[in-house]
Amino acid sequence: MGYRFREIICGYCEHRFVYDATPGEWEGMLTFTKKNGVKGKEVRCPKCNEWIVSFDDETVALPFELRDDKDEIETPVFYED
């Protein structure tokens, strides 16, 4: 299996960077799903150190809290013991 990389722009500090978007590498990472089925991954910007959500259909990645459509996005479920 090959690798898949994505270039995105941090919506917080406008830094352009590349991250590993290989599907198997998503295990253990926070993943999000839009209503249209597009998957997103939470990644950390290497410049400002903010967590941002990168969706496959977007170039600019925003922190989840700043998204206008955050109420329509399926978020990860965490279980506590």
Secondary structure, DSSP 8 states (H G I E B T S, - for coil): ----EEEEEETTT--EEEEE--GGGGTTS-EEE-TTS-EEEEEE-TTT--EEEEETT-SEEB-GGG-TTGGGSB-------
